[in-house]
């Protein structure tokens, strides 16, 4: 009698010891691997809702096996919800083909979210600034970006580059006009004094050089604006056109969604 009481006193605390959530997870996985999908799903639900696991990798494992249980049991909507939760916790999760059938792997991969688009960093040479520009999938023409004097840069808030283009283009244009005026005034078609030859040659060289540099600077400003400041794509683009018909021209409209 005394021995029995001692055994009861020893065994009761052991029986009442709570099972850690990680052990419950491993038990549920073992039951799943032996084909007890319904019981494994019930056990996994108990440790996930409400959440009793503390380690992120344990939570991911539990949601993966619960999703597998749901898929095998034909509850694909519930399985989809669990696998989406897996990708939220671990975007780099890859199903193991040694333990997961190819059919389920294909189902899981269809739920994988697309990789996020990271901003493209554009280093502006010579000005020591770095701008953030979203990646654009296609080139979109925007007529105001062709304006000279750094106007597109000013409109986009890039003040330093706009000021550099403004000063550079105005300076080159002033030199070009001054040299052209000098050539027109002092280049006498009836004869030029020999002592004026060097200054006329310098004016002509200045005129050609400044015109070339001005064209290059304007092309650079327009190209930079077209590349870095594409217009924001509208959700819908509506167009109007005319096509020949039996009784004249027919007006047609179309809508393209981006």
Secondary structure, DSSP 8 states (H G I E B T S, - for coil): -HHHHHHHHHHHHHHHS---HHHHHHHHHHHHHTT-HHHHHHHHHHHHTTT---SHHHHHHHHHHHHHHHHHTT-HHHHHHHHHHHHHH-TT----TTTS-HHHHHHHHHT--------EEEEETTTTEEEEE---SS----GGGG-TTTHHHHHTT-HHHHHHHHHHHHHHHHHHHHHHHHHHHH--TT---GGGHHHHHHHHHHHHHHHHHHHHHHHHHHHHHHHH------SEEEEEEEEEETTEEEEEEEEEE-
